[in-house]
Amino acid sequence: MSADLALNAGDITKIGVGVIVVLVVLGILASLLITAIIGRIIVLLVVVVLGVLVWQQRTSIENKIDKRDCNFSFFGYHFDPPDSLKQYCATKPG
């Protein structure tokens, strides 16, 4: 009975080629999946960082409005104060 279960060299070659093909296909699929996941993680990180930066700038401007400061900038771009402060800034000495 053990002679019926024996593998010959041709069977081993076929099994080896089949395993290699399956491994290559799995590798390609895994690389596509990992690339997609890494891309999504990078986009998520960029969006979160930009959101935090915008929130900090917004908070800074809000604090300047509360302190009645007349110099406003958002990411280095200077702009006029809001209408509620324009008259105050125009009459402010200095």
MOQUI-V242632 format. One record per backbone hydrogen bond with DSSP energy under -1.0 kcal/mol. CO is the residue of the C=O (numbers start at 1). NH is the residue of the N-H. If there is no record, write none. Layout:
CO;NH + CO;NH
This chain:
1;4 + 8;12 + 9;13 + 10;14 + 11;15 + 12;16 + 13;17 + 14;18 + 15;19 + 16;20 + 17;21 + 18;22 + 19;23 + 20;24 + 21;25 + 22;26 + 23;27 + 24;28 + 25;29 + 26;30 + 27;31 + 28;32 + 29;33 + 30;34 + 31;35 + 32;36 + 33;37 + 34;38 + 35;39 + 36;40 + 37;41 + 38;42 + 39;43 + 40;44 + 41;45 + 42;46 + 43;47 + 44;48 + 45;49 + 46;50 + 47;51 + 48;52 + 49;53 + 50;54 + 51;55 + 52;56 + 53;57 + 54;58 + 55;59 + 56;60 + 57;61 + 58;62 + 59;63 + 60;64 + 61;65 + 62;66 + 63;67 + 64;69 + 72;79 + 74;77 + 77;74 + 82;85 + 82;86 + 85;89 + 86;90 + 87;91
